[in-house]
Amino acid sequence: MRIAMTGSSGLIGSALIPHLEGLGHSVTKVVRSTPAAGEIGWDPDAGRLDANALRGIDAVVNLAGVGIGDHRWTDEYKRQIHDSRTRSTNLVAEAIAAIEDGPRVLLSASAIGIYGDRGDEHVDETSVLGNGFLVDVCRDWEASTAAAAASGARVAHLRTGIVLTPDGGALKKMLPLFKLGLGGRFGSGRQWQSWIAIDDHVAAVAHLLESDVAGPVNVTAPNPVDNRTFTATLASVLRRPAVVPVPRVGPAVLLGGELADNLLYTGQRVHPGVLLADGFSFAYPDLEPALRHLLARWRALRW
């Protein structure tokens, strides 16, 4: 399969490309910088993407968007979070719709933040959406694929949870503190964390490229845990204590209250119903084996 990918240099994209190429697929990067040979250039802010460059491409994996937790949530950065996703996705969708011999599959990133804070409620792809800034972002993000869907392309929305990899994201940020024995639960620790090992995430994307699934897909492991369990398990795997809870005031000062609440003190208990029904098999459905696998690789790379 010939695949074009936006966001190819990000945390997921950089792991996904070698996985797909290892399966025999051909991946073309869609880049903002001056494209090298075999790449496609684009500028989402300027609305520039030559649809003709997608001729002969079978599928697009769209992962573009600025990091949710990279900066404090000022009004300007919240606008960037929203617009970097909706503009880029709309541009890709319109390019797909503009040509007949282009991609017939679009896998477009989204996030489980679309469900909002749900407490202990079990949610799956049939659940109603929540309320709040991230919900609005994800709703508009998914709606931005409309042109591709209207043209007859198969569109799936990758509602991704917490992607675990020592190479970046939440786990990389947590490891130094936990290695020092300074890790602990956030607040009460009762908030749910729907996670997925990077290995399973890239395998799920590869699976969805060749399935018939369309619409929302929860890309999370089938066994989410609460924050208390997550931090205790990580500490156990690292053979370190995790006894000091992190009160809200610290992260609220460092990150801003809204960002801290959305990333650390609220959560969703998500079930990957569509993936399981479609026959996808998770290599790491449970947290402890996933962390042991990921951290064994991390230790090997460090030493």
Backbone as CSV, one residue per row, in Angstrom:
resi,resn,N_x,N_y,N_z,CA_x,CA_y,CA_z,C_x,C_y,C_z
1,MET,0.849,-1.187,0.000,0.000,0.000,0.000,0.891,1.245,0.000
2,ARG,0.489,2.252,-0.777,1.216,3.515,-0.831,0.519,4.504,0.106
3,ILE,1.251,4.987,1.101,0.660,5.766,2.190,1.357,7.116,2.284
4,ALA,0.578,8.191,2.398,1.115,9.510,2.704,0.832,9.800,4.174
5,MET,1.771,10.474,4.840,1.621,10.706,6.276,1.972,12.136,6.638
6,THR,1.044,12.819,7.302,1.354,14.103,7.926,1.751,13.856,9.379
7,GLY,2.479,14.798,9.964,2.938,14.600,11.343,3.920,13.459,11.467
8,SER,4.676,13.205,10.405,5.548,12.022,10.370,6.729,12.116,11.330
9,SER,7.078,13.334,11.762,8.221,13.480,12.670,7.805,13.473,14.140
10,GLY,6.518,13.342,14.410,6.034,13.342,15.780,6.255,12.022,16.486
11,LEU,5.778,11.948,17.712,6.000,10.770,18.554,5.444,9.502,17.908
12,ILE,4.225,9.572,17.422,3.608,8.397,16.808,4.138,8.175,15.403
13,GLY,4.225,9.248,14.614,4.667,9.116,13.235,6.048,8.519,13.105
14,SER,6.966,8.924,13.988,8.335,8.421,13.889,8.430,6.944,14.229
15,ALA,7.483,6.421,14.991,7.446,4.984,15.275,6.635,4.243,14.218
16,LEU,5.643,4.920,13.649,4.755,4.269,12.693,5.423,4.004,11.356
17,ILE,6.255,4.934,10.893,6.862,4.768,9.566,7.689,3.491,9.474
18,PRO,8.647,3.238,10.374,9.409,1.982,10.238,8.538,0.738,10.396
19,HIS,7.478,0.843,11.204,6.579,-0.306,11.350,5.881,-0.604,10.028
20,LEU,5.353,0.418,9.391,4.648,0.217,8.118,5.605,-0.252,7.031
21,GLU,6.780,0.345,6.981,7.748,-0.071,5.964,8.198,-1.505,6.203
22,GLY,8.271,-1.918,7.464,8.618,-3.301,7.765,7.573,-4.290,7.300
23,LEU,6.333,-3.812,7.148,5.246,-4.652,6.638,5.164,-4.633,5.114
24,GLY,6.044,-3.856,4.479,6.076,-3.816,3.017,5.353,-2.638,2.399
25,HIS,4.819,-1.726,3.226,4.160,-0.539,2.698,5.195,0.514,2.303
26,SER,4.789,1.419,1.436,5.616,2.556,1.056,5.027,3.807,1.689
27,VAL,5.857,4.590,2.411,5.374,5.767,3.127,6.003,7.029,2.548
28,THR,5.151,7.976,2.188,5.592,9.286,1.699,5.295,10.334,2.771
29,LYS,6.305,11.047,3.228,6.115,12.075,4.240,5.534,13.344,3.618
30,VAL,4.573,13.940,4.311,4.032,15.241,3.935,4.619,16.238,4.914
31,VAL,5.466,17.162,4.433,6.299,17.975,5.316,6.074,19.469,5.089
32,ARG,6.264,20.237,6.161,6.168,21.694,6.074,7.444,22.305,5.497
33,SER,8.578,21.685,5.758,9.851,22.192,5.254,9.958,21.912,3.757
34,THR,11.022,22.413,3.161,11.238,22.141,1.741,11.329,20.637,1.528
35,PRO,10.432,20.073,0.705,10.410,18.603,0.586,11.655,18.051,-0.097
36,ALA,12.162,16.977,0.455,13.243,16.239,-0.189,12.637,15.347,-1.269
37,ALA,13.490,14.675,-1.989,13.008,13.766,-3.030,12.098,12.714,-2.410
38,GLY,10.940,12.512,-3.015,10.006,11.516,-2.517,9.084,12.014,-1.435
39,GLU,9.192,13.299,-1.041,8.306,13.879,-0.046,7.313,14.831,-0.708
40,ILE,6.259,15.180,0.027,5.244,16.114,-0.440,5.268,17.332,0.474
41,GLY,5.329,18.517,-0.103,5.319,19.737,0.686,3.909,20.257,0.898
42,TRP,3.700,20.888,2.053,2.406,21.532,2.293,2.565,22.663,3.296
43,ASP,1.555,23.530,3.369,1.526,24.623,4.328,0.091,24.778,4.799
44,PRO,-0.284,24.106,5.887,-1.674,24.175,6.358,-2.118,25.584,6.719
45,ASP,-1.205,26.405,7.266,-1.589,27.760,7.637,-1.985,28.582,6.420
46,ALA,-1.314,28.341,5.308,-1.618,29.058,4.074,-2.629,28.323,3.208
47,GLY,-3.068,27.142,3.655,-4.022,26.358,2.867,-3.416,25.781,1.609
48,ARG,-2.142,25.408,1.670,-1.459,24.930,0.471,-1.146,23.441,0.562
49,LEU,-1.749,22.681,-0.320,-1.431,21.263,-0.536,-1.894,20.909,-1.935
50,ASP,-0.962,20.584,-2.791,-1.291,20.247,-4.172,-1.939,18.866,-4.208
51,ALA,-3.232,18.824,-4.530,-3.947,17.549,-4.555,-3.312,16.576,-5.536
52,ASN,-2.714,17.085,-6.601,-2.104,16.199,-7.596,-0.957,15.378,-7.016
53,ALA,-0.355,15.898,-5.935,0.733,15.154,-5.308,0.238,13.871,-4.665
54,LEU,-1.081,13.770,-4.440,-1.648,12.571,-3.825,-2.112,11.543,-4.857
55,ARG,-1.938,11.842,-6.124,-2.316,10.852,-7.141,-1.461,9.598,-6.986
56,GLY,-2.103,8.458,-7.046,-1.387,7.191,-6.893,-1.190,6.764,-5.457
57,ILE,-1.570,7.633,-4.498,-1.491,7.283,-3.081,-2.759,6.520,-2.687
58,ASP,-2.616,5.445,-1.940,-3.767,4.630,-1.542,-4.446,5.131,-0.273
59,ALA,-3.651,5.661,0.668,-4.201,6.044,1.972,-3.394,7.190,2.552
60,VAL,-4.056,7.989,3.393,-3.388,9.056,4.131,-3.567,8.792,5.619
61,VAL,-2.472,8.887,6.363,-2.523,8.871,7.824,-2.220,10.296,8.271
62,ASN,-3.207,10.941,8.874,-3.101,12.350,9.230,-2.879,12.497,10.732
63,LEU,-1.666,12.929,11.110,-1.289,13.028,12.522,-0.880,14.450,12.910
64,ALA,-1.182,15.438,12.078,-0.685,16.794,12.296,-1.402,17.485,13.454
65,GLY,-0.668,18.350,14.163,-1.241,19.152,15.249,-0.202,19.463,16.302
66,VAL,-0.239,20.684,16.853,0.719,21.053,17.897,0.420,20.273,19.174
67,GLY,1.417,20.129,20.030,1.273,19.341,21.249,0.294,19.952,22.237
68,ILE,-0.571,19.117,22.790,-1.561,19.591,23.768,-0.882,20.140,25.016
69,GLY,0.168,19.466,25.481,0.793,19.852,26.742,2.131,20.538,26.597
70,ASP,2.427,21.073,25.408,3.745,21.666,25.189,3.901,23.049,25.812
71,HIS,2.786,23.757,26.019,2.830,25.117,26.557,1.622,25.340,27.463
72,ARG,1.704,26.375,28.294,0.540,26.786,29.078,-0.594,27.144,28.130
73,TRP,-1.808,26.917,28.602,-2.970,27.169,27.755,-3.392,28.639,27.812
74,THR,-2.629,29.484,27.159,-3.087,30.845,26.940,-4.177,30.814,25.866
75,ASP,-4.898,31.903,25.716,-5.920,31.959,24.669,-5.301,31.729,23.299
76,GLU,-4.100,32.281,23.085,-3.439,32.123,21.797,-3.020,30.676,21.563
77,TYR,-2.498,30.006,22.606,-2.066,28.624,22.382,-3.261,27.692,22.217
78,LYS,-4.349,27.972,22.901,-5.552,27.167,22.698,-6.046,27.318,21.268
79,ARG,-5.929,28.510,20.711,-6.301,28.695,19.307,-5.398,27.856,18.403
80,GLN,-4.095,27.814,18.716,-3.176,27.012,17.910,-3.509,25.527,18.004
81,ILE,-3.838,25.057,19.208,-4.220,23.649,19.377,-5.390,23.311,18.471
82,HIS,-6.389,24.178,18.462,-7.582,23.953,17.642,-7.273,24.068,16.149
83,ASP,-6.689,25.196,15.755,-6.535,25.474,14.328,-5.503,24.573,13.664
84,SER,-4.451,24.184,14.397,-3.436,23.314,13.787,-4.021,21.964,13.416
85,ARG,-5.077,21.566,14.099,-5.726,20.295,13.795,-6.809,20.435,12.723
86,THR,-7.658,21.402,12.900,-8.790,21.519,11.979,-8.359,21.992,10.598
87,ARG,-7.453,22.951,10.523,-7.019,23.452,9.214,-6.278,22.384,8.431
88,SER,-5.369,21.685,9.100,-4.586,20.667,8.398,-5.478,19.507,7.950
89,THR,-6.395,19.096,8.805,-7.272,17.975,8.457,-8.219,18.350,7.329
90,ASN,-8.772,19.555,7.383,-9.645,20.012,6.309,-8.895,20.088,4.978
91,LEU,-7.646,20.533,5.031,-6.840,20.625,3.816,-6.605,19.249,3.206
92,VAL,-6.268,18.276,4.039,-6.071,16.901,3.559,-7.368,16.350,2.988
93,ALA,-8.473,16.549,3.695,-9.764,16.018,3.249,-10.183,16.615,1.919
94,GLU,-9.992,17.907,1.742,-10.369,18.549,0.480,-9.478,18.092,-0.662
95,ALA,-8.200,17.848,-0.376,-7.306,17.338,-1.417,-7.726,15.939,-1.861
96,ILE,-8.101,15.103,-0.905,-8.578,13.755,-1.234,-9.830,13.841,-2.092
97,ALA,-10.726,14.753,-1.749,-11.992,14.886,-2.484,-11.792,15.451,-3.881
98,ALA,-10.663,16.143,-4.110,-10.472,16.855,-5.373,-10.032,15.962,-6.519
99,ILE,-9.557,14.756,-6.220,-9.042,13.896,-7.284,-9.686,12.521,-7.212
100,GLU,-9.861,11.920,-8.368,-10.513,10.614,-8.438,-9.529,9.463,-8.271
101,ASP,-8.281,9.681,-8.656,-7.294,8.593,-8.585,-6.348,8.793,-7.401
102,GLY,-6.897,9.329,-6.307,-6.101,9.547,-5.113,-6.503,8.605,-3.991
103,PRO,-6.169,8.951,-2.773,-6.421,8.070,-1.622,-7.903,7.788,-1.418
104,ARG,-8.206,6.558,-1.102,-9.587,6.165,-0.773,-9.719,5.831,0.705
105,VAL,-8.647,6.031,1.451,-8.662,5.782,2.901,-8.004,6.963,3.601
106,LEU,-8.645,7.448,4.657,-8.073,8.484,5.506,-8.199,8.047,6.959
107,LEU,-7.055,7.830,7.604,-7.023,7.596,9.043,-6.565,8.899,9.680
108,SER,-7.447,9.536,10.417,-7.172,10.862,10.928,-7.153,10.874,12.451
109,ALA,-6.113,11.477,13.000,-5.943,11.502,14.448,-7.087,12.224,15.143
110,SER,-7.422,11.740,16.314,-8.344,12.390,17.235,-7.870,11.973,18.626
111,ALA,-8.692,12.137,19.640,-8.246,11.802,20.997,-9.432,11.446,21.873
112,ILE,-9.174,10.658,22.911,-10.247,10.278,23.825,-10.721,11.451,24.670
113,GLY,-10.020,12.576,24.572,-10.503,13.784,25.219,-11.870,14.203,24.733
114,ILE,-12.309,13.637,23.616,-13.626,13.954,23.065,-14.751,13.520,24.005
115,TYR,-14.468,12.604,24.927,-15.495,12.122,25.853,-15.625,13.007,27.096
116,GLY,-14.649,13.911,27.308,-14.697,14.741,28.498,-14.377,13.943,29.752
117,ASP,-14.511,14.589,30.900,-14.260,13.919,32.182,-15.476,13.067,32.527
118,ARG,-15.282,11.742,32.625,-16.418,10.834,32.795,-16.408,10.072,34.105
119,GLY,-15.487,10.386,35.014,-15.457,9.675,36.279,-15.237,8.187,36.072
120,ASP,-16.074,7.347,36.718,-15.924,5.893,36.617,-16.738,5.279,35.482
121,GLU,-17.406,6.092,34.706,-18.264,5.585,33.628,-17.435,4.881,32.555
122,HIS,-17.909,3.727,32.098,-17.293,3.047,30.960,-17.761,3.732,29.674
123,VAL,-16.829,4.112,28.816,-17.206,4.737,27.553,-16.612,3.956,26.386
124,ASP,-17.357,3.895,25.301,-16.857,3.316,24.061,-17.269,4.225,22.907
125,GLU,-17.099,3.736,21.687,-17.338,4.584,20.523,-18.797,5.000,20.363
126,THR,-19.711,4.335,21.059,-21.127,4.698,20.971,-21.540,5.715,22.032
127,SER,-20.652,6.052,22.950,-20.994,6.954,24.056,-21.181,8.386,23.559
128,VAL,-22.039,9.118,24.260,-22.230,10.529,23.932,-20.953,11.288,24.262
129,LEU,-20.758,12.419,23.602,-19.567,13.218,23.819,-19.726,14.091,25.057
130,GLY,-18.596,14.576,25.565,-18.616,15.365,26.785,-18.704,16.849,26.519
131,ASN,-18.173,17.624,27.446,-18.181,19.078,27.348,-16.813,19.604,27.739
132,GLY,-16.425,20.736,27.162,-15.164,21.353,27.516,-14.315,21.672,26.299
133,PHE,-13.187,22.318,26.547,-12.316,22.768,25.458,-11.826,21.616,24.593
134,LEU,-11.262,20.571,25.205,-10.731,19.467,24.409,-11.831,18.727,23.659
135,VAL,-13.013,18.647,24.247,-14.140,18.038,23.551,-14.452,18.829,22.288
136,ASP,-14.497,20.142,22.408,-14.785,20.985,21.251,-13.706,20.842,20.186
137,VAL,-12.436,20.789,20.614,-11.340,20.617,19.663,-11.493,19.307,18.902
138,CYS,-11.708,18.218,19.630,-11.805,16.905,18.985,-13.034,16.804,18.081
139,ARG,-14.137,17.385,18.511,-15.349,17.357,17.685,-15.102,18.082,16.359
140,ASP,-14.508,19.265,16.425,-14.225,20.018,15.197,-13.161,19.326,14.358
141,TRP,-12.202,18.706,15.021,-11.125,17.964,14.351,-11.723,16.845,13.501
142,GLU,-12.593,16.059,14.095,-13.214,14.960,13.363,-14.129,15.472,12.245
143,ALA,-14.835,16.567,12.513,-15.728,17.124,11.499,-14.955,17.639,10.294
144,SER,-13.675,17.944,10.474,-12.865,18.485,9.386,-12.565,17.456,8.304
145,THR,-12.890,16.197,8.529,-12.685,15.158,7.505,-13.882,15.045,6.564
146,ALA,-14.881,15.913,6.710,-16.159,15.746,6.015,-16.007,15.654,4.503
147,ALA,-15.139,16.469,3.912,-15.008,16.470,2.450,-14.529,15.116,1.939
148,ALA,-13.603,14.492,2.662,-13.111,13.177,2.241,-14.211,12.132,2.328
149,ALA,-14.955,12.148,3.421,-16.048,11.182,3.580,-17.110,11.379,2.511
150,ALA,-17.432,12.642,2.203,-18.448,12.919,1.195,-18.018,12.458,-0.190
151,SER,-16.704,12.391,-0.426,-16.209,11.944,-1.736,-16.218,10.429,-1.869
152,GLY,-16.545,9.718,-0.793,-16.585,8.262,-0.826,-15.392,7.587,-0.199
153,ALA,-14.426,8.366,0.313,-13.280,7.754,0.974,-13.709,7.148,2.315
154,ARG,-13.041,6.093,2.717,-13.284,5.507,4.045,-12.488,6.305,5.064
155,VAL,-13.180,6.890,6.029,-12.544,7.746,7.019,-12.711,7.135,8.401
156,ALA,-11.598,6.962,9.102,-11.633,6.498,10.491,-10.945,7.536,11.364
157,HIS,-11.554,7.802,12.528,-11.003,8.771,13.473,-10.303,8.026,14.605
158,LEU,-9.008,8.248,14.741,-8.195,7.524,15.713,-8.263,8.235,17.062
159,ARG,-9.206,7.837,17.896,-9.363,8.452,19.216,-8.332,7.843,20.167
160,THR,-7.182,8.482,20.199,-6.016,7.923,20.875,-5.984,8.298,22.354
161,GLY,-5.567,7.339,23.178,-5.380,7.576,24.602,-3.954,7.981,24.909
162,ILE,-3.486,7.694,26.120,-2.125,8.025,26.544,-1.173,7.012,25.907
163,VAL,-0.349,7.464,24.982,0.574,6.571,24.284,1.836,6.415,25.125
164,LEU,2.113,5.192,25.524,3.268,4.925,26.381,4.488,4.545,25.561
165,THR,5.515,5.345,25.691,6.818,5.068,25.100,7.864,5.853,25.876
166,PRO,9.011,5.267,26.141,10.060,6.023,26.828,10.687,7.091,25.951
167,ASP,10.298,7.121,24.677,10.876,8.097,23.747,10.204,9.456,23.816
168,GLY,9.094,9.578,24.522,8.416,10.866,24.583,7.092,10.757,25.305
169,GLY,6.347,11.871,25.303,5.030,11.877,25.922,5.090,11.763,27.425
170,ALA,3.982,11.292,28.019,3.823,11.274,29.469,4.857,10.389,30.157
171,LEU,5.119,9.210,29.606,6.031,8.280,30.276,7.442,8.845,30.357
172,LYS,7.921,9.449,29.298,9.265,10.019,29.316,9.383,11.093,30.387
173,LYS,8.327,11.895,30.575,8.355,12.955,31.574,8.315,12.387,33.001
174,MET,7.663,11.244,33.158,7.523,10.665,34.486,8.761,9.902,34.939
175,LEU,9.493,9.331,34.012,10.580,8.423,34.375,11.641,9.040,35.281
176,PRO,12.137,10.257,35.030,13.189,10.782,35.918,12.750,10.893,37.377
177,LEU,11.516,11.372,37.607,11.030,11.505,38.981,10.858,10.141,39.644
178,PHE,10.298,9.199,38.901,10.068,7.877,39.477,11.384,7.148,39.719
179,LYS,12.379,7.360,38.871,13.684,6.735,39.094,14.318,7.246,40.378
180,LEU,14.003,8.490,40.744,14.541,9.067,41.973,13.696,8.727,43.190
181,GLY,12.611,7.994,42.979,11.732,7.658,44.081,10.824,8.794,44.491
182,LEU,10.634,9.773,43.585,9.835,10.956,43.902,8.480,10.946,43.208
183,GLY,8.137,9.842,42.569,6.859,9.765,41.878,5.719,9.449,42.831
184,GLY,4.535,9.738,42.406,3.356,9.441,43.215,2.086,9.735,42.441
185,ARG,0.981,9.346,43.019,-0.300,9.561,42.343,-0.605,11.057,42.264
186,PHE,-1.465,11.418,41.332,-1.909,12.800,41.204,-3.225,12.963,41.951
187,GLY,-3.204,13.771,42.988,-4.408,13.993,43.777,-4.884,12.710,44.419
188,SER,-6.174,12.414,44.251,-6.746,11.205,44.840,-6.286,9.939,44.132
189,GLY,-5.848,10.081,42.882,-5.458,8.917,42.087,-6.633,8.133,41.550
190,ARG,-7.840,8.621,41.712,-9.027,7.880,41.254,-9.347,8.129,39.785
191,GLN,-8.729,9.128,39.174,-9.014,9.435,37.775,-8.469,8.333,36.861
192,TRP,-9.254,7.976,35.859,-8.902,6.860,34.985,-7.903,7.292,33.918
193,GLN,-7.004,6.362,33.588,-6.022,6.601,32.540,-6.139,5.482,31.504
194,SER,-6.571,5.874,30.326,-6.714,4.925,29.217,-5.467,5.044,28.352
195,TRP,-4.636,4.048,28.429,-3.292,4.073,27.878,-3.182,3.068,26.733
196,ILE,-2.081,3.150,25.982,-1.761,2.131,24.987,-0.258,2.144,24.758
197,ALA,0.349,0.975,24.688,1.770,0.884,24.367,1.980,1.311,22.923
198,ILE,3.089,1.985,22.653,3.361,2.465,21.304,3.349,1.310,20.296
199,ASP,3.804,0.142,20.704,3.811,-1.016,19.806,2.400,-1.364,19.336
200,ASP,1.451,-1.342,20.263,0.071,-1.655,19.904,-0.562,-0.525,19.101
201,HIS,-0.166,0.700,19.385,-0.742,1.810,18.618,-0.380,1.698,17.142
202,VAL,0.901,1.512,16.852,1.304,1.444,15.446,0.724,0.195,14.781
203,ALA,0.618,-0.890,15.525,0.011,-2.106,14.966,-1.472,-1.886,14.681
204,ALA,-2.157,-1.123,15.536,-3.573,-0.840,15.319,-3.770,0.006,14.070
205,VAL,-2.907,0.992,13.858,-3.004,1.811,12.648,-2.786,0.956,11.409
206,ALA,-1.791,0.089,11.441,-1.545,-0.809,10.310,-2.758,-1.703,10.047
207,HIS,-3.368,-2.180,11.122,-4.574,-3.005,10.998,-5.708,-2.227,10.346
208,LEU,-5.912,-0.994,10.784,-7.024,-0.194,10.277,-6.824,0.218,8.826
209,LEU,-5.600,0.326,8.386,-5.353,0.670,6.988,-5.947,-0.375,6.052
210,GLU,-5.986,-1.615,6.488,-6.421,-2.689,5.605,-7.748,-3.316,6.024
211,SER,-8.430,-2.697,6.982,-9.741,-3.198,7.376,-10.817,-2.384,6.668
212,ASP,-12.076,-2.622,7.039,-13.187,-1.858,6.469,-13.781,-0.868,7.467
213,VAL,-13.114,-0.668,8.592,-13.657,0.165,9.660,-13.682,1.629,9.259
214,ALA,-14.796,2.286,9.547,-14.935,3.726,9.362,-15.559,4.314,10.622
215,GLY,-15.379,5.631,10.805,-15.938,6.297,11.980,-14.977,6.278,13.148
216,PRO,-15.467,6.549,14.346,-14.584,6.636,15.518,-14.020,5.284,15.934
217,VAL,-12.745,5.287,16.306,-12.062,4.081,16.787,-11.241,4.465,18.017
218,ASN,-11.557,3.881,19.160,-10.763,4.123,20.363,-9.456,3.344,20.273
219,VAL,-8.348,4.067,20.225,-7.036,3.425,20.145,-6.429,3.456,21.548
220,THR,-6.908,2.532,22.362,-6.479,2.385,23.752,-6.406,0.898,24.076
221,ALA,-5.626,0.552,25.073,-5.583,-0.834,25.541,-6.925,-1.201,26.174
222,PRO,-7.270,-2.479,26.196,-8.579,-2.882,26.715,-8.698,-2.841,28.232
223,ASN,-7.597,-2.585,28.930,-7.626,-2.591,30.393,-7.069,-1.284,30.962
224,PRO,-7.880,-0.225,30.944,-7.432,1.030,31.554,-7.289,0.861,33.062
225,VAL,-6.547,1.772,33.677,-6.347,1.724,35.131,-6.529,3.132,35.694
226,ASP,-6.787,3.208,36.993,-6.829,4.536,37.595,-5.404,5.009,37.863
227,ASN,-5.273,6.292,38.149,-3.947,6.882,38.302,-3.186,6.270,39.478
228,ARG,-3.904,5.922,40.540,-3.245,5.282,41.683,-2.580,3.975,41.250
229,THR,-3.302,3.172,40.457,-2.757,1.903,39.981,-1.617,2.134,38.996
230,PHE,-1.793,3.115,38.123,-0.754,3.391,37.129,0.567,3.752,37.807
231,THR,0.514,4.694,38.744,1.752,5.139,39.385,2.369,4.046,40.257
232,ALA,1.526,3.262,40.929,2.051,2.166,41.744,2.717,1.113,40.869
233,THR,2.128,0.833,39.711,2.694,-0.169,38.805,4.010,0.313,38.219
234,LEU,4.054,1.565,37.804,5.301,2.106,37.259,6.403,2.069,38.319
235,ALA,6.086,2.454,39.535,7.075,2.421,40.604,7.560,1.003,40.874
236,SER,6.647,0.049,40.851,7.014,-1.342,41.090,7.949,-1.861,40.011
237,VAL,7.644,-1.545,38.766,8.488,-1.996,37.658,9.890,-1.398,37.773
238,LEU,9.957,-0.144,38.249,11.245,0.523,38.405,11.916,0.195,39.747
239,ARG,11.189,-0.554,40.600,11.684,-0.903,41.931,11.977,0.351,42.754
240,ARG,11.018,1.246,42.745,11.119,2.486,43.493,9.820,2.698,44.259
241,PRO,9.844,3.467,45.346,8.600,3.780,46.052,7.798,4.827,45.287
242,ALA,6.497,4.877,45.560,5.624,5.918,45.003,4.591,6.232,46.072
243,VAL,5.024,6.941,47.091,4.166,7.126,48.262,3.709,8.570,48.461
244,VAL,4.330,9.513,47.749,4.012,10.921,47.968,3.051,11.404,46.889
245,PRO,1.793,11.690,47.236,0.862,12.186,46.227,1.251,13.583,45.758
246,VAL,0.898,13.896,44.522,1.192,15.209,43.958,-0.077,16.054,44.048
247,PRO,-0.107,17.041,44.930,-1.306,17.870,45.058,-1.504,18.739,43.822
248,ARG,-2.731,19.160,43.609,-3.058,19.921,42.412,-2.302,21.234,42.327
249,VAL,-1.981,21.836,43.454,-1.433,23.188,43.445,-0.109,23.273,42.682
250,GLY,0.760,22.258,42.802,2.052,22.309,42.119,1.918,22.349,40.607
251,PRO,1.302,21.314,39.985,1.113,21.356,38.543,0.278,22.538,38.072
252,ALA,-0.682,22.981,38.884,-1.499,24.127,38.496,-0.646,25.381,38.364
253,VAL,0.339,25.537,39.258,1.233,26.683,39.178,2.148,26.570,37.961
254,LEU,2.677,25.364,37.718,3.628,25.162,36.620,2.954,25.190,35.251
255,LEU,1.796,24.565,35.151,1.150,24.374,33.856,-0.040,25.289,33.620
256,GLY,-0.587,25.818,34.697,-1.875,26.501,34.600,-2.969,25.534,35.007
257,GLY,-3.982,26.034,35.703,-5.005,25.154,36.251,-5.771,24.358,35.222
258,GLU,-6.152,24.981,34.114,-6.965,24.289,33.103,-6.193,23.150,32.461
259,LEU,-4.951,23.388,32.090,-4.132,22.342,31.489,-3.875,21.217,32.480
260,ALA,-3.520,21.557,33.719,-3.246,20.537,34.735,-4.471,19.664,34.970
261,ASP,-5.642,20.281,35.080,-6.859,19.508,35.320,-7.146,18.564,34.161
262,ASN,-6.991,19.042,32.936,-7.318,18.231,31.765,-6.340,17.083,31.557
263,LEU,-5.076,17.307,31.864,-4.071,16.271,31.599,-3.829,15.339,32.772
264,LEU,-4.002,15.839,34.003,-3.551,15.074,35.155,-4.641,14.671,36.136
265,TYR,-5.680,15.458,36.282,-6.619,15.246,37.379,-8.018,14.833,36.928
266,THR,-8.208,14.659,35.648,-9.461,14.110,35.131,-9.116,13.005,34.141
267,GLY,-10.092,12.214,33.750,-9.793,11.134,32.822,-11.033,10.462,32.285
268,GLN,-10.793,9.410,31.522,-11.869,8.629,30.908,-11.523,7.145,31.017
269,ARG,-12.538,6.332,31.217,-12.381,4.877,31.300,-12.868,4.307,29.963
270,VAL,-11.947,4.162,29.014,-12.296,3.934,27.617,-12.113,2.464,27.227
271,HIS,-13.076,1.953,26.463,-13.030,0.581,25.943,-12.851,0.630,24.427
272,PRO,-11.869,-0.110,23.871,-11.638,-0.118,22.424,-12.564,-1.086,21.703
273,GLY,-13.866,-0.832,21.772,-14.837,-1.788,21.258,-14.701,-2.077,19.785
274,VAL,-14.440,-1.039,18.979,-14.373,-1.237,17.526,-13.167,-2.083,17.142
275,LEU,-12.003,-1.790,17.712,-10.811,-2.575,17.389,-11.002,-4.048,17.762
276,LEU,-11.527,-4.295,18.943,-11.716,-5.674,19.371,-12.729,-6.393,18.487
277,ALA,-13.817,-5.712,18.137,-14.832,-6.330,17.281,-14.288,-6.613,15.886
278,ASP,-13.290,-5.827,15.466,-12.700,-6.017,14.137,-11.581,-7.050,14.146
279,GLY,-11.347,-7.687,15.289,-10.378,-8.773,15.354,-8.956,-8.362,15.670
280,PHE,-8.757,-7.103,16.098,-7.399,-6.691,16.439,-6.973,-7.339,17.756
281,SER,-5.744,-7.848,17.785,-5.209,-8.510,18.973,-4.108,-7.650,19.586
282,PHE,-4.301,-7.245,20.837,-3.315,-6.426,21.531,-2.156,-7.292,22.028
283,ALA,-0.940,-6.859,21.750,0.228,-7.557,22.290,0.395,-7.259,23.774
284,TYR,-0.058,-6.051,24.189,0.112,-5.626,25.587,-1.206,-5.067,26.116
285,PRO,-2.148,-5.954,26.448,-3.443,-5.487,26.948,-3.404,-5.030,28.404
286,ASP,-2.365,-5.431,29.149,-2.270,-5.112,30.577,-1.057,-4.227,30.841
287,LEU,-1.188,-3.360,31.839,-0.194,-2.314,32.055,1.178,-2.837,32.465
288,GLU,1.241,-3.730,33.446,2.558,-4.133,33.941,3.426,-4.776,32.860
289,PRO,2.920,-5.761,32.087,3.765,-6.310,31.013,4.150,-5.255,29.978
290,ALA,3.240,-4.306,29.709,3.562,-3.249,28.754,4.723,-2.401,29.258
291,LEU,4.664,-1.998,30.515,5.743,-1.183,31.069,7.054,-1.961,31.137
292,ARG,6.983,-3.229,31.513,8.221,-4.017,31.566,8.867,-4.107,30.183
293,HIS,8.049,-4.299,29.158,8.560,-4.353,27.786,9.180,-3.020,27.382
294,LEU,8.443,-1.934,27.600,8.917,-0.623,27.177,10.163,-0.191,27.930
295,LEU,10.216,-0.468,29.227,11.351,-0.022,30.021,12.571,-0.909,29.827
296,ALA,12.363,-2.163,29.452,13.510,-3.015,29.101,14.200,-2.445,27.873
297,ARG,13.424,-1.991,26.910,13.998,-1.376,25.715,14.691,-0.061,26.066
298,TRP,14.070,0.695,26.979,14.645,1.978,27.417,15.989,1.764,28.091
299,ARG,16.057,0.751,28.979,17.322,0.468,29.664,18.383,0.014,28.667
300,ALA,17.976,-0.784,27.683,18.941,-1.261,26.692,19.517,-0.096,25.869
301,LEU,18.660,0.877,25.552,19.126,2.021,24.768,20.041,2.913,25.602
302,ARG,19.748,3.018,26.908,20.561,3.876,27.769,21.944,3.273,28.004
303,TRP,22.001,1.955,28.068,23.282,1.321,28.402,23.916,0.660,27.187
